[in-house]
Amino acid sequence: MSLEIGNKEKMIKTCQAILESCEKPFVWEEEDTYKYGDYKKPFNLFLPHQQIDNELHNLFEKFSNSSYLYDQIKATCTLDEEWAEYGTYGMDRDFSCYFSKFTLKPEYVEQVKTYFNNRLSELQKSKSEIESR
């Protein structure tokens, strides 16, 4: 498999993950808390392709008129729930984590779906063209 096809496949998988997740709630870990995980992306995606991640960020920036992810989330999502988790790590450290659960507002869900469905079609067509060479 060529690198170009592998790259297209990663981009396709990323688009599919966004489409599958954009209507589901996602968790945001607040700043300056114990690092429980990487909850700093919309839809809790650990995106396998940076270019598609950048496209998602640009789309949110366009929606919110802000380049800051937190501002983007606040502008485009509904806050569903907030909570804190407390505990100890080993015997010597206490930690607390503060979380928020957000859901993308319906008016943005359709725009995200439209953008990434179009992007997915382009990528699949491009991949087919590469494979047929």
MDTraj code that builds the backbone (N, CA, C; nanometers):
import mdtraj as md
import numpy as np

residues = "MET SER LEU GLU ILE GLY ASN LYS GLU LYS MET ILE LYS THR CYS GLN ALA ILE LEU GLU SER CYS GLU LYS PRO PHE VAL TRP GLU GLU GLU ASP THR TYR LYS TYR GLY ASP TYR LYS LYS PRO PHE ASN LEU PHE LEU PRO HIS GLN GLN ILE ASP ASN GLU LEU HIS ASN LEU PHE GLU LYS PHE SER ASN SER SER TYR LEU TYR ASP GLN ILE LYS ALA THR CYS THR LEU ASP GLU GLU TRP ALA GLU TYR GLY THR TYR GLY MET ASP ARG ASP PHE SER CYS TYR PHE SER LYS PHE THR LEU LYS PRO GLU TYR VAL GLU GLN VAL LYS THR TYR PHE ASN ASN ARG LEU SER GLU LEU GLN LYS SER LYS SER GLU ILE GLU SER ARG".split()
xyz = np.array([
    [0.0851, -0.1183, 0.0000],
    [0.0000, 0.0000, 0.0000],
    [0.0892, 0.1239, 0.0000],
    [0.0591, 0.2130, -0.0873],
    [0.1400, 0.3345, -0.0963],
    [0.1116, 0.4262, 0.0219],
    [0.2064, 0.5145, 0.0488],
    [0.1880, 0.6128, 0.1549],
    [0.0689, 0.7031, 0.1266],
    [0.0496, 0.7362, -0.0011],
    [-0.0608, 0.8244, -0.0396],
    [-0.1959, 0.7597, -0.0085],
    [-0.2098, 0.6305, -0.0374],
    [-0.3353, 0.5599, -0.0073],
    [-0.3536, 0.5491, 0.1436],
    [-0.2471, 0.5175, 0.2151],
    [-0.2546, 0.5099, 0.3618],
    [-0.2971, 0.6423, 0.4231],
    [-0.2443, 0.7507, 0.3699],
    [-0.2803, 0.8841, 0.4169],
    [-0.4281, 0.9113, 0.3921],
    [-0.4764, 0.8779, 0.2731],
    [-0.6187, 0.8983, 0.2398],
    [-0.7069, 0.8149, 0.3318],
    [-0.6641, 0.6920, 0.3619],
    [-0.7429, 0.6052, 0.4501],
    [-0.7542, 0.6639, 0.5906],
    [-0.6448, 0.7200, 0.6411],
    [-0.6495, 0.7850, 0.7729],
    [-0.7439, 0.9049, 0.7716],
    [-0.7402, 0.9805, 0.6644],
    [-0.8288, 1.0961, 0.6518],
    [-0.9747, 1.0511, 0.6458],
    [-1.0005, 0.9440, 0.5720],
    [-1.1357, 0.8890, 0.5609],
    [-1.1853, 0.8424, 0.6977],
    [-1.1009, 0.7701, 0.7698],
    [-1.1393, 0.7213, 0.9036],
    [-1.1682, 0.8375, 0.9980],
    [-1.0921, 0.9434, 0.9883],
    [-1.1137, 1.0601, 1.0730],
    [-1.2472, 1.1265, 1.0406],
    [-1.2763, 1.1429, 0.9136],
    [-1.4061, 1.1997, 0.8725],
    [-1.5206, 1.1127, 0.9224],
    [-1.5071, 0.9813, 0.9090],
    [-1.6114, 0.8899, 0.9556],
    [-1.6305, 0.9007, 1.1065],
    [-1.5211, 0.9126, 1.1818],
    [-1.5310, 0.9256, 1.3273],
    [-1.6033, 1.0543, 1.3655],
    [-1.5764, 1.1615, 1.2956],
    [-1.6439, 1.2888, 1.3226],
    [-1.7928, 1.2746, 1.2937],
    [-1.8266, 1.2148, 1.1810],
    [-1.9671, 1.1976, 1.1447],
    [-2.0416, 1.1092, 1.2445],
    [-1.9744, 1.0068, 1.2958],
    [-2.0367, 0.9167, 1.3933],
    [-2.0522, 0.9817, 1.5302],
    [-1.9685, 1.0787, 1.5616],
    [-1.9644, 1.1352, 1.6968],
    [-2.0303, 1.2713, 1.7129],
    [-2.0573, 1.3419, 1.6054],
    [-2.0953, 1.4826, 1.6173],
    [-2.2289, 1.5058, 1.6867],
    [-2.3144, 1.4057, 1.6951],
    [-2.4418, 1.4224, 1.7656],
    [-2.4363, 1.3713, 1.9090],
    [-2.3267, 1.3078, 1.9471],
    [-2.3138, 1.2492, 2.0803],
    [-2.2504, 1.3501, 2.1766],
    [-2.2874, 1.3424, 2.3037],
    [-2.2216, 1.4296, 2.4026],
    [-2.0727, 1.3958, 2.4135],
    [-1.9946, 1.4936, 2.4539],
    [-1.8525, 1.4699, 2.4770],
    [-1.8109, 1.5393, 2.6064],
    [-1.7015, 1.4927, 2.6639],
    [-1.6547, 1.5389, 2.7942],
    [-1.5354, 1.6316, 2.7765],
    [-1.5347, 1.7359, 2.8561],
    [-1.4262, 1.8338, 2.8559],
    [-1.3664, 1.8369, 2.9956],
    [-1.2363, 1.8172, 3.0055],
    [-1.1662, 1.8285, 3.1331],
    [-1.1215, 1.9723, 3.1489],
    [-1.1542, 2.0321, 3.2637],
    [-1.1198, 2.1728, 3.2862],
    [-0.9698, 2.1911, 3.3030],
    [-0.9228, 2.3090, 3.2699],
    [-0.7807, 2.3429, 3.2829],
    [-0.7346, 2.3336, 3.4287],
    [-0.6052, 2.3091, 3.4439],
    [-0.5396, 2.3095, 3.5747],
    [-0.5929, 2.2039, 3.6701],
    [-0.6423, 2.0922, 3.6160],
    [-0.6791, 1.9815, 3.7021],
    [-0.5859, 1.8666, 3.6713],
    [-0.5936, 1.7653, 3.7536],
    [-0.5137, 1.6459, 3.7332],
    [-0.5410, 1.5901, 3.5940],
    [-0.4391, 1.5549, 3.5224],
    [-0.4570, 1.5064, 3.3849],
    [-0.5108, 1.3638, 3.3868],
    [-0.6388, 1.3510, 3.3621],
    [-0.7087, 1.2237, 3.3618],
    [-0.7129, 1.1641, 3.2223],
    [-0.6959, 1.2461, 3.1242],
    [-0.7002, 1.2032, 2.9847],
    [-0.6940, 1.3252, 2.8958],
    [-0.6921, 1.3020, 2.7667],
    [-0.6872, 1.4138, 2.6728],
    [-0.8281, 1.4460, 2.6267],
    [-0.8959, 1.5313, 2.7014],
    [-1.0331, 1.5688, 2.6701],
    [-1.0367, 1.7100, 2.6154],
    [-0.9536, 1.7410, 2.5225],
    [-0.9464, 1.8768, 2.4693],
    [-0.9843, 1.8828, 2.3225],
    [-1.0631, 1.7892, 2.2774],
    [-1.1074, 1.7900, 2.1390],
    [-1.2585, 1.7738, 2.1368],
    [-1.3239, 1.8404, 2.0432],
    [-1.4676, 1.8152, 2.0291],
    [-1.4912, 1.6673, 2.0015],
    [-1.5953, 1.6133, 2.0576],
    [-1.6395, 1.4751, 2.0375],
    [-1.5422, 1.3733, 2.0963],
    [-1.4485, 1.4156, 2.1811],
    [-1.3490, 1.3275, 2.2418],
    [-1.2738, 1.2437, 2.1393],
    [-1.2488, 1.3001, 2.0248],
    [-1.1793, 1.2258, 1.9207],
    [-1.0285, 1.2345, 1.9391],
    [-0.9655, 1.1220, 1.9270],
    [-0.8210, 1.1195, 1.9181],
    [-0.7954, 1.1015, 1.7690],
    [-0.7886, 1.2117, 1.6999],
    [-0.7940, 1.2098, 1.5543],
    [-0.6665, 1.1541, 1.4944],
    [-0.6834, 1.0569, 1.4040],
    [-0.5648, 0.9965, 1.3440],
    [-0.5052, 1.0767, 1.2297],
    [-0.5676, 1.1879, 1.1900],
    [-0.5083, 1.2664, 1.0825],
    [-0.5147, 1.4150, 1.1141],
    [-0.3994, 1.4781, 1.1210],
    [-0.3887, 1.6181, 1.1624],
    [-0.4599, 1.7141, 1.0676],
    [-0.4569, 1.6880, 0.9382],
    [-0.5211, 1.7796, 0.8435],
    [-0.6719, 1.7876, 0.8686],
    [-0.7360, 1.6736, 0.8931],
    [-0.8808, 1.6727, 0.9192],
    [-0.9087, 1.7376, 1.0545],
    [-0.8223, 1.7153, 1.1518],
    [-0.8349, 1.7825, 1.2817],
    [-0.8308, 1.9339, 1.2625],
    [-0.7389, 1.9798, 1.1792],
    [-0.7289, 2.1240, 1.1509],
    [-0.8541, 2.1755, 1.0807],
    [-0.9086, 2.0974, 0.9898],
    [-1.0315, 2.1380, 0.9208],
    [-1.1477, 2.1504, 1.0193],
    [-1.1564, 2.0573, 1.1140],
    [-1.2608, 2.0651, 1.2167],
    [-1.2421, 2.1902, 1.3017],
    [-1.1184, 2.2166, 1.3412],
    [-1.0886, 2.3373, 1.4195],
    [-1.1279, 2.4630, 1.3413],
    [-1.0948, 2.4673, 1.2132],
    [-1.1291, 2.5835, 1.1298],
    [-1.2796, 2.6014, 1.1173],
    [-1.3509, 2.4915, 1.1089],
    [-1.4967, 2.4982, 1.1017],
    [-1.5537, 2.5564, 1.2311],
    [-1.5045, 2.5098, 1.3445],
    [-1.5489, 2.5635, 1.4735],
    [-1.5093, 2.7096, 1.4895],
    [-1.3931, 2.7454, 1.4373],
    [-1.3495, 2.8853, 1.4427],
    [-1.4444, 2.9730, 1.3619],
    [-1.4856, 2.9249, 1.2463],
    [-1.5802, 2.9988, 1.1622],
    [-1.7150, 3.0150, 1.2344],
    [-1.7627, 2.9086, 1.2980],
    [-1.8902, 2.9132, 1.3701],
    [-1.8879, 3.0139, 1.4844],
    [-1.7753, 3.0198, 1.5557],
    [-1.7686, 3.0950, 1.6820],
    [-1.6983, 3.2300, 1.6706],
    [-1.6294, 3.2546, 1.5610],
    [-1.5473, 3.3753, 1.5445],
    [-1.4380, 3.3841, 1.6502],
    [-1.3850, 3.2690, 1.6910],
    [-1.2767, 3.2658, 1.7886],
    [-1.1781, 3.1559, 1.7507],
    [-1.0504, 3.1826, 1.7729],
    [-0.9486, 3.0813, 1.7445],
    [-0.9220, 2.9915, 1.8655],
    [-0.9816, 3.0234, 1.9802],
    [-0.9601, 2.9462, 2.1031],
    [-1.0638, 2.8359, 2.1149],
    [-1.0166, 2.7128, 2.1319],
    [-1.1050, 2.5973, 2.1350],
    [-1.2115, 2.6081, 2.2442],
    [-1.1744, 2.6551, 2.3618],
    [-1.2724, 2.6660, 2.4700],
    [-1.3844, 2.7622, 2.4318],
    [-1.3511, 2.8755, 2.3715],
    [-1.4524, 2.9705, 2.3260],
    [-1.5396, 2.9082, 2.2164],
    [-1.4779, 2.8301, 2.1311],
    [-1.5522, 2.7631, 2.0251],
    [-1.6564, 2.6671, 2.0833],
    [-1.6139, 2.5906, 2.1830],
    [-1.7040, 2.4943, 2.2461],
    [-1.8188, 2.5668, 2.3151],
    [-1.7862, 2.6731, 2.3884],
    [-1.8900, 2.7501, 2.4579],
    [-1.9917, 2.8094, 2.3602],
    [-1.9465, 2.8510, 2.2421],
    [-2.0354, 2.9151, 2.1451],
    [-2.1195, 2.8151, 2.0662],
    [-2.0688, 2.6958, 2.0442],
    [-2.1360, 2.6026, 1.9536],
    [-2.2037, 2.4852, 2.0227],
    [-2.1833, 2.4725, 2.1531],
    [-2.2340, 2.3549, 2.2239],
    [-2.3221, 2.3936, 2.3418],
    [-2.4030, 2.2994, 2.3835],
    [-2.4869, 2.3143, 2.5015],
    [-2.4203, 2.2413, 2.6170],
    [-2.4125, 2.3063, 2.7329],
    [-2.3581, 2.2423, 2.8525],
    [-2.4664, 2.1514, 2.9107],
    [-2.4388, 2.0223, 2.9155],
    [-2.5357, 1.9252, 2.9656],
    [-2.5181, 1.8975, 3.1147],
    [-2.3931, 1.8971, 3.1594],
    [-2.3674, 1.8535, 3.2965],
    [-2.2259, 1.8951, 3.3360],
    [-2.2068, 1.9198, 3.4660],
    [-2.0729, 1.9446, 3.5216],
    [-2.0574, 1.8586, 3.6456],
    [-1.9347, 1.8105, 3.6690],
    [-1.9094, 1.7315, 3.7883],
    [-1.7602, 1.7320, 3.8199],
    [-1.7305, 1.6869, 3.9406],
    [-1.5915, 1.6766, 3.9845],
    [-1.5680, 1.5342, 4.0336],
    [-1.4468, 1.4903, 4.0174],
    [-1.4062, 1.3596, 4.0693],
    [-1.2854, 1.3828, 4.1586],
    [-1.2882, 1.3203, 4.2737],
    [-1.1819, 1.3373, 4.3725],
    [-1.1235, 1.2008, 4.4048],
    [-0.9981, 1.1995, 4.4433],
    [-0.9366, 1.0738, 4.4815],
    [-0.7916, 1.0943, 4.5188],
    [-0.7239, 0.9830, 4.5321],
    [-0.5809, 0.9873, 4.5623],
    [-0.5071, 0.9088, 4.4561],
    [-0.3855, 0.9480, 4.4341],
    [-0.2991, 0.8798, 4.3407],
    [-0.1845, 0.8273, 4.4233],
    [-0.1791, 0.6978, 4.4393],
    [-0.0803, 0.6412, 4.5297],
    [-0.1180, 0.6788, 4.6718],
    [-0.0222, 0.6943, 4.7560],
    [-0.0499, 0.7278, 4.8955],
    [-0.0202, 0.8738, 4.9254],
    [0.0408, 0.9432, 4.8314],
    [0.0928, 1.0748, 4.8663],
    [0.0271, 1.1918, 4.7946],
    [-0.0610, 1.1667, 4.6965],
    [-0.1147, 1.2803, 4.6218],
    [-0.2663, 1.2719, 4.6096],
    [-0.3300, 1.3794, 4.6440],
    [-0.4729, 1.3922, 4.6191],
    [-0.4894, 1.4600, 4.4842],
    [-0.5974, 1.4300, 4.4179],
    [-0.6240, 1.4997, 4.2929],
    [-0.7737, 1.5233, 4.2795],
    [-0.8047, 1.6208, 4.2029],
    [-0.9441, 1.6463, 4.1695],
    [-0.9514, 1.6807, 4.0214],
    [-1.0533, 1.6314, 3.9569],
    [-1.0756, 1.6565, 3.8150],
    [-1.2125, 1.7210, 3.8006],
    [-1.2212, 1.8236, 3.7196],
    [-1.3473, 1.8913, 3.6946],
    [-1.3839, 1.8722, 3.5480],
    [-1.5046, 1.8230, 3.5267],
    [-1.5476, 1.7877, 3.3926],
    [-1.6754, 1.8613, 3.3551],
    [-1.6925, 1.8798, 3.2264],
    [-1.8166, 1.9322, 3.1701],
    [-1.8533, 1.8417, 3.0534],
    [-1.9826, 1.8158, 3.0409],
    [-2.0303, 1.7370, 2.9272],
    [-2.1078, 1.8306, 2.8356],
    [-2.0686, 1.8332, 2.7102],
    [-2.1288, 1.9208, 2.6100],
    [-2.1904, 1.8395, 2.4973],
    [-2.2878, 1.8998, 2.4303],
    [-2.3456, 1.8451, 2.3081],
    [-2.3487, 1.9566, 2.2047],
    [-2.3071, 1.9240, 2.0842],
    [-2.3082, 2.0213, 1.9754],
    [-2.4524, 2.0639, 1.9471],
    [-2.4747, 2.1941, 1.9356],
    [-2.6084, 2.2467, 1.9082],
    [-2.6557, 2.1970, 1.7714],
    [-2.7872, 2.1683, 1.7589],
    [-2.8403, 2.1109, 1.6342],
    [-2.8079, 2.1924, 1.5085],
    [-2.8077, 2.3233, 1.5193],
    [-2.7792, 2.4033, 1.3994],
    [-2.6367, 2.3843, 1.3493],
    [-2.5465, 2.3412, 1.4370],
    [-2.4088, 2.3150, 1.3952],
    [-2.3886, 2.1694, 1.3542],
    [-2.4692, 2.0790, 1.4096],
    [-2.4582, 1.9374, 1.3724],
    [-2.4755, 1.9223, 1.2218],
    [-2.5774, 1.9837, 1.1679],
    [-2.6033, 1.9707, 1.0245],
    [-2.4902, 2.0289, 0.9406],
    [-2.4335, 2.1388, 0.9851],
    [-2.3229, 2.1997, 0.9108],
    [-2.1982, 2.1111, 0.9148],
    [-2.1706, 2.0527, 1.0321],
    [-2.0563, 1.9612, 1.0453],
    [-2.0788, 1.8388, 0.9574],
    [-2.1991, 1.7841, 0.9617],
    [-2.2294, 1.6661, 0.8798],
    [-2.2151, 1.6969, 0.7310],
    [-2.2682, 1.8081, 0.6884],
    [-2.2596, 1.8454, 0.5470],
    [-2.1140, 1.8592, 0.5042],
    [-2.0353, 1.9317, 0.5829],
    [-1.8947, 1.9534, 0.5487],
    [-1.8202, 1.8205, 0.5394],
    [-1.8343, 1.7348, 0.6425],
    [-1.7544, 1.6120, 0.6455],
    [-1.8104, 1.5023, 0.5547],
    [-1.9381, 1.5041, 0.5235],
    [-1.9892, 1.4131, 0.4202],
    [-1.9308, 1.4498, 0.2845],
    [-1.9261, 1.5792, 0.2533],
    [-1.8645, 1.6247, 0.1283],
    [-1.7162, 1.5901, 0.1247],
    [-1.6497, 1.6130, 0.2363],
    [-1.5053, 1.5834, 0.2453],
    [-1.4800, 1.4341, 0.2282],
    [-1.5653, 1.3527, 0.2904],
    [-1.5533, 1.2077, 0.2802],
    [-1.5702, 1.1614, 0.1356],
    [-1.6671, 1.2169, 0.0664],
    [-1.6876, 1.1828, -0.0754],
    [-1.5651, 1.2184, -0.1591],
    [-1.5101, 1.3379, -0.1365],
    [-1.3889, 1.3797, -0.2090],
    [-1.2738, 1.2833, -0.1844],
    [-1.2547, 1.2464, -0.0580],
    [-1.1432, 1.1579, -0.0223],
    [-1.1609, 1.0186, -0.0813],
    [-1.2819, 0.9671, -0.0789],
    [-1.3065, 0.8339, -0.1343],
    [-1.2846, 0.8339, -0.2856],
    [-1.3272, 0.9393, -0.3519],
    [-1.3058, 0.9519, -0.4967],
    [-1.1562, 0.9608, -0.5266],
    [-1.0866, 1.0425, -0.4506],
    [-0.9419, 1.0587, -0.4693],
    [-0.8677, 0.9265, -0.4461],
    [-0.9084, 0.8530, -0.3430],
    [-0.8459, 0.7246, -0.3133],
    [-0.8688, 0.6262, -0.4276],
    [-0.9915, 0.6246, -0.4820],
    [-1.0227, 0.5349, -0.5949],
    [-0.9384, 0.5691, -0.7164],
    [-0.9196, 0.6977, -0.7405],
    [-0.8368, 0.7405, -0.8540],
    [-0.6927, 0.6968, -0.8373],
    [-0.6417, 0.7051, -0.7161],
    [-0.5027, 0.6637, -0.6891],
    [-0.4894, 0.5125, -0.7091],
    [-0.5879, 0.4376, -0.6613],
    [-0.5819, 0.2914, -0.6712],
    [-0.5932, 0.2429, -0.8151],
    [-0.6622, 0.3210, -0.8995],
    [-0.6816, 0.2783, -1.0384],
    [-0.5648, 0.3137, -1.1303],
    [-0.4658, 0.3840, -1.0781],
    [-0.3497, 0.4203, -1.1612],
    [-0.2646, 0.2998, -1.1925],
])
top = md.Topology()
chain = top.add_chain()
for i, resn in enumerate(residues, 1):
    res = top.add_residue(resn, chain, resSeq=i)
    for name in ("N", "CA", "C"):
        top.add_atom(name, md.element.get_by_symbol(name[0]), res)
traj = md.Trajectory(xyz[None], top)
